[in-house]
Amino acid sequence: MMSMPGTDTLTLIVATLARGALTAAQVALGAGLLAASLGLLLALVVVFVRNPLPRAAIAAYVEWMRNVPALAHLFVLYFGLASVGVRLSPLTAAVVGLGLVGAAVLCDVFAAGLRCLHAGQREAALAVGLTPAQALRAVLLPQMLRVTLPSLGNYASQLVKDTSIASAIAAPEVMFYARNLVTSTFETPLIYLTAMLLYAAMVLPISWAFARLERRTAGGVR
């Protein structure tokens, strides 16, 4: 018969994994900001720049990043760069690696959102005296964000879960601490169940928040 873990062991497990959850949230936030900013920039080039060379380069980047496992990119950044004298911390490598992969994903999302807007909206904005940058900021981007909310919500939720692979390069997130706790306490079911609950506690509010935003903005795009 299995014995129940003591209060001290349970407290240790929860406190340690919670510390890993905080790191996972920081990695997800940093990677998400990098992915959103770089992905938007790439999407703007794809949609509005007519020169085929940068568009072809971006298409190649997107295909490469989306078709190679994210873990391989983290290994290259952490172990590969270290072999040539460029040493990144595990957290930096995780943020950069997941951010670069996310930029490829969001490039497609943002480009599709911009393309679905009626071309006449940009022309009308320019006709009333707005500069191209003002038309983009005041007219196109707000509508594009409404259109892409479902995809952005899916990406944000997946990104939090993807932080678990950062444990492979010793980033101190949930799964990294979970494996260490297993070897020291042998409370395997309890540890991984707690890890599951922590991931759910991080992901579910994101899903609910985006679902609420979608409902509030429903019908906002014509």
C-alpha positions as CSV (number, residue, x, y, z in Angstrom):
1,M,0.0,0.0,0.0
2,M,1.3,3.5,-0.9
3,S,2.1,5.8,1.9
4,M,0.9,9.4,1.8
5,P,3.6,12.0,1.5
6,G,4.3,14.1,4.5
7,T,3.4,17.8,4.8
8,D,7.0,18.9,4.5
9,T,7.4,16.9,1.3
10,L,4.2,18.2,-0.2
11,T,5.2,21.8,0.7
12,L,8.6,21.3,-0.9
13,I,7.1,19.9,-4.1
14,V,4.5,22.7,-4.5
15,A,7.0,25.5,-3.6
16,T,9.7,24.2,-5.9
17,L,7.4,23.7,-8.9
18,A,5.8,27.1,-8.3
19,R,9.3,28.6,-8.6
20,G,9.6,26.8,-11.9
21,A,6.2,28.0,-13.0
22,L,7.4,31.6,-12.4
23,T,10.4,31.0,-14.6
24,A,8.2,29.4,-17.3
25,A,6.0,32.5,-17.3
26,Q,9.0,34.7,-17.7
27,V,10.3,32.7,-20.6
28,A,6.8,32.7,-22.2
29,L,6.5,36.4,-21.8
30,G,9.9,37.2,-23.3
31,A,9.5,34.7,-26.1
32,G,6.0,36.0,-26.8
33,L,7.1,39.6,-27.0
34,L,10.0,38.7,-29.4
35,A,7.7,36.6,-31.5
36,A,5.0,39.2,-31.8
37,S,7.3,42.1,-32.6
38,L,9.5,40.2,-35.1
39,G,6.5,38.3,-36.6
40,L,4.6,41.6,-37.2
41,L,7.6,43.2,-38.9
42,L,8.0,40.1,-41.2
43,A,4.3,40.2,-42.0
44,L,4.4,43.8,-42.9
45,V,7.3,43.1,-45.3
46,V,5.5,40.1,-46.8
47,V,2.2,42.1,-47.4
48,F,3.4,45.5,-48.4
49,V,6.9,45.2,-49.9
50,R,6.8,44.2,-53.5
51,N,10.5,43.3,-53.9
52,P,10.5,39.5,-54.3
53,L,13.9,39.0,-52.6
54,P,13.0,39.8,-49.0
55,R,9.7,38.1,-49.4
56,A,11.5,34.9,-50.6
57,A,13.9,35.1,-47.7
58,I,11.1,35.5,-45.2
59,A,9.2,32.5,-46.8
60,A,12.3,30.4,-46.4
61,Y,12.8,31.5,-42.8
62,V,9.2,30.7,-41.9
63,E,9.3,27.3,-43.6
64,W,12.6,26.4,-41.8
65,M,11.5,27.5,-38.4
66,R,8.1,25.9,-38.6
67,N,9.4,22.5,-39.9
68,V,12.4,22.0,-37.6
69,P,11.5,21.0,-34.0
70,A,11.9,23.9,-31.5
71,L,14.1,21.7,-29.3
72,A,16.7,21.5,-32.1
73,H,16.8,25.3,-32.3
74,L,17.3,25.5,-28.5
75,F,20.2,23.0,-28.8
76,V,21.9,25.0,-31.5
77,L,21.6,28.3,-29.5
78,Y,22.7,26.8,-26.3
79,F,25.2,24.1,-27.2
80,G,26.1,25.0,-30.8
81,L,26.9,28.7,-30.1
82,A,28.9,27.7,-27.0
83,S,31.2,25.6,-29.1
84,V,32.3,28.7,-31.0
85,G,32.7,30.8,-27.9
86,V,29.2,32.4,-27.7
87,R,27.7,31.4,-24.4
88,L,24.0,32.1,-23.7
89,S,22.3,31.4,-20.4
90,P,19.6,28.7,-20.5
91,L,16.9,31.3,-20.0
92,T,18.3,33.5,-22.8
93,A,18.6,30.6,-25.2
94,A,15.0,29.5,-24.4
95,V,13.6,33.0,-24.9
96,V,15.4,33.6,-28.1
97,G,14.8,30.1,-29.5
98,L,11.1,30.0,-28.7
99,G,10.8,33.6,-29.8
100,L,12.3,33.0,-33.2
101,V,10.1,29.9,-33.8
102,G,7.1,32.0,-32.7
103,A,8.0,34.8,-35.1
104,A,7.6,32.4,-38.0
105,V,4.2,31.3,-36.7
106,L,2.9,34.8,-36.1
107,C,4.3,36.0,-39.4
108,D,1.8,33.8,-41.1
109,V,-1.0,34.7,-38.7
110,F,-0.5,38.5,-39.1
111,A,0.0,38.3,-42.8
112,A,-3.2,36.4,-43.2
113,G,-5.0,38.9,-41.0
114,L,-3.7,41.9,-43.0
115,R,-4.6,40.3,-46.3
116,C,-8.2,39.6,-45.3
117,L,-8.8,43.4,-44.7
118,H,-10.4,45.2,-47.6
119,A,-7.8,47.1,-49.6
120,G,-10.2,50.1,-49.8
121,Q,-9.7,50.8,-46.1
122,R,-6.0,51.7,-46.5
123,E,-6.8,53.7,-49.6
124,A,-9.5,55.6,-47.8
125,A,-7.2,56.3,-44.8
126,L,-4.6,57.7,-47.2
127,A,-7.2,59.8,-49.0
128,V,-8.2,61.6,-45.9
129,G,-4.6,62.7,-45.3
130,L,-3.2,59.9,-43.1
131,T,0.4,58.9,-43.8
132,P,1.0,55.2,-44.5
133,A,2.3,54.7,-41.0
134,Q,-0.7,56.4,-39.4
135,A,-3.1,54.4,-41.6
136,L,-1.4,51.2,-40.5
137,R,-1.4,52.1,-36.8
138,A,-4.9,53.6,-36.6
139,V,-6.9,51.6,-39.2
140,L,-5.3,48.4,-40.3
141,L,-3.5,47.0,-37.2
142,P,-6.6,47.3,-34.8
143,Q,-8.7,45.4,-37.3
144,M,-6.0,42.8,-38.0
145,L,-5.7,42.1,-34.3
146,R,-9.4,41.5,-34.0
147,V,-9.3,39.0,-36.9
148,T,-6.3,37.2,-35.5
149,L,-7.4,36.9,-31.9
150,P,-8.3,33.2,-32.1
151,S,-4.9,32.3,-33.6
152,L,-3.1,34.5,-31.1
153,G,-4.9,32.8,-28.2
154,N,-3.9,29.4,-29.5
155,Y,-0.3,30.5,-29.9
156,A,-0.1,32.0,-26.4
157,S,-1.5,28.9,-24.8
158,Q,0.8,26.6,-26.8
159,L,3.8,28.8,-26.0
160,V,3.3,28.4,-22.2
161,K,3.2,24.6,-22.7
162,D,6.3,24.7,-25.0
163,T,8.4,26.2,-22.2
164,S,8.6,22.7,-20.9
165,I,11.2,21.8,-23.6
166,A,13.5,24.4,-22.1
167,S,14.3,21.9,-19.3
168,A,16.4,20.1,-21.9
169,I,19.0,22.9,-21.7
170,A,18.7,23.2,-17.9
171,A,16.4,26.2,-17.8
172,P,14.9,26.0,-14.3
173,E,11.3,25.8,-15.3
174,V,8.6,23.3,-14.1
175,M,9.7,20.1,-15.8
176,F,13.4,20.8,-14.8
177,Y,12.4,21.0,-11.2
178,A,10.0,18.1,-11.5
179,R,12.7,15.7,-12.7
180,N,15.0,16.8,-9.9
181,L,12.3,16.3,-7.3
182,V,11.5,12.8,-8.6
183,T,15.1,11.7,-8.0
184,S,15.2,13.2,-4.5
185,T,11.7,12.4,-3.2
186,F,10.5,9.5,-5.4
187,E,7.0,11.0,-5.3
188,T,6.6,10.6,-9.1
189,P,2.8,10.6,-9.4
190,L,2.3,13.6,-7.1
191,I,5.1,15.6,-8.6
192,Y,3.9,15.3,-12.2
193,L,0.3,15.7,-11.2
194,T,1.3,19.0,-9.5
195,A,3.2,20.0,-12.6
196,M,0.1,19.4,-14.7
197,L,-2.1,21.5,-12.4
198,L,0.4,24.3,-12.6
199,Y,0.5,24.3,-16.4
200,A,-3.3,24.3,-16.4
201,A,-3.3,27.2,-13.9
202,M,-1.2,29.2,-16.3
203,V,-2.9,28.2,-19.6
204,L,-6.6,28.2,-18.7
205,P,-6.7,32.0,-17.8
206,I,-5.0,32.8,-21.1
207,S,-7.6,30.8,-23.0
208,W,-10.4,32.4,-21.1
209,A,-9.0,35.9,-21.5
210,F,-8.7,35.5,-25.3
211,A,-12.2,33.9,-25.5
212,R,-13.6,36.9,-23.7
213,L,-11.8,39.3,-26.0
214,E,-13.2,37.4,-29.0
215,R,-16.7,37.8,-27.7
216,R,-16.3,41.5,-27.0
217,T,-14.9,42.2,-30.4
218,A,-17.2,40.0,-32.3
219,G,-18.8,41.9,-35.2
220,G,-16.1,44.6,-35.0
221,V,-14.7,43.8,-38.4
222,R,-16.6,44.4,-41.6
